[in-house]
Amino acid sequence: MAINYSSTRGGEKNVTASQAILQGLAKDGGLFMPDRIPELDCSLEKLSHMTYQEVAYEVMKLFLTDFTEDELKSCISRAYDSKFDTEEIAPLVKADGAYYLELFHGSTIAFKDMALSILPHLMTVSAKKNNVDNTIVILTATSGDTGKAAMAGFAGVDGTKIIVFYPKDGVSRVQELQMLTQKGENTSVVGISGNFDDAQSGVKKIFGDTAFEKELAARGYQLSSANSINIGRLVPQIVYYVYAYVKLLENGEIADGEQINVTVPTGNFGNILAAYFAKQMGLPIAKLICASNDNKVLYDFFRTGVYDRRREFILTSSPSMDILISSNLERLIYLSAGSDPERTKKLMEELSKDGSYTVSEDMRERMTDFAGGFATQEENAEEIRRLYKNTGYLIDTHTGVASCVYRKYVRDTKDQTKTVIASTASPYKFSRSVMEAVSGNVEGKGEFELIEELEKASGVPVPAAIEEIRNAEIRHHRQCAPDEMEKVVSDILK
Ligand SMILES: *Cc1c(COP(=O)(O)O)cnc(C)c1O
């Protein structure tokens, strides 16, 4: 049965999956939602004998109903290939009683690769299907990882250009070098003098500017998004939760149908929302534990029902989670409001006007699958050190937040349900913070010195993504203020 997509704010209705992917954001500023969440139509037992690519097809075909089998399978096989350094694509590592789902084996060593290695293929198929001749310009705001992963995916892809905005002082050195050394004539990177929320708001503003849209169309361009608001990112992210479950089943770690919990280090609420979709599809997930760093807007929200972004923006050692406006939460709000676009729209308008909103009791009751938690920077470092000392397993600062929140959750609730922790980045991507947590001795040391120390400590060889930037040339030099973003886009597309 075909699935169509409508805006969470009611302004756009019943577009196909390929149209929703092409567009990214709905024209009314809302996010596209499927008209229903399909149920898995293949048994868990059967799925447990499948490869990652096969599971991906079984999940994605249910959402992308206007793609043919050949189209979808070809996208999947081109995405999940030797760009990943392991055939499992997303391996599980058991450490200290929890299962760490390593989502960082793609080309940019963060979980964004899981969706961004397939999005360009979904996008070009979608363009063909809808007879689009314009060049598609991907505009992306990044808190550090999306930018590189999106560029790696779109670099050299015919008919596309990509422009990435990142907070100049809000990313790790490895993240910044990865972006600034990106090759490909169709890629541009711009550092902004602001934080991630400024970058994301700026991009959303450009999407909402219809006069600019017309001007670009006259020059043969149309905009789209590679941010996690794009349904073409959300759907591929569901796959690895199903895959993790069925691999636990195949390995005899759980019984068929046994419920598991998942813990996800959260920023824009995309990754954990994908887990929620997996649950809605019938995957036996009990609790979704939403882990925040010091920017604990979501923790407060799940605790009180009040979403309040009016607070200090804190730069932390887990920069990809330094976010106060979690865009994808709008999709949970919409579902919890009984798929009512009017209610959703009103709350989102309050957020942009007043900086906060409060959800009603009935909506909160529909969110009880979620548990919120947060970890301070000290707690995070302590957890990274503890896990390493006890098991030899070294995790990055984002996974550290999740791991810490999970341990606190178990301590407080005594819930012994087996738990998958989304491990969202390689520790190499945040070597300074990771080595500081482990050895406490990083003063005056260079990035690559720390990387070598990390290799000794973890026993995991330095990934190719790090070797690549060691001597690479800096190719991007643009910077601007948040209110100049539209002008910069216009200049780049001259
Ligand atoms: C993007 C990112 C996150 C946050 O994921 P969301 O989908 O934005 O919630 C967490 N960890 C890392 C390493 C990331 O790159």
The ligand as a Tripos MOL2 file, in Angstrom:
@<TRIPOS>MOLECULE
LIG
   15    15     1     0     0
SMALL
NO_CHARGES

@<TRIPOS>ATOM
      1 C1         24.4520   14.1890   15.1080 C.3       1 LIG1
      2 C2         25.0620   13.4750   16.2320 C.ar      1 LIG1
      3 C3         24.3380   13.1890   17.3970 C.ar      1 LIG1
      4 C4         22.9140   13.6440   17.6020 C.3       1 LIG1
      5 O1         22.0190   12.9780   16.7410 O.3       1 LIG1
      6 P1         20.5580   13.5880   16.4680 P.3       1 LIG1
      7 O2         19.9780   12.7300   15.4110 O.co2     1 LIG1
      8 O3         20.8130   14.9960   15.9770 O.co2     1 LIG1
      9 O4         19.8230   13.5730   17.7400 O.co2     1 LIG1
     10 C5         24.9680   12.4540   18.3930 C.ar      1 LIG1
     11 N1         26.2470   12.0620   18.2740 N.ar      1 LIG1
     12 C6         26.9780   12.3350   17.1650 C.ar      1 LIG1
     13 C7         28.3910   11.8810   17.1100 C.3       1 LIG1
     14 C8         26.4140   13.0420   16.1030 C.ar      1 LIG1
     15 O5         27.1340   13.2960   15.0120 O.3       1 LIG1
@<TRIPOS>BOND
     1     1     2 1
     2     2     3 ar
     3     2    14 ar
     4     3     4 1
     5     3    10 ar
     6     4     5 1
     7     5     6 1
     8     6     7 2
     9     6     8 1
    10     6     9 1
    11    10    11 ar
    12    11    12 ar
    13    12    13 1
    14    12    14 ar
    15    14    15 1
@<TRIPOS>SUBSTRUCTURE
     1 LIG1         1 GROUP 0 **** ****
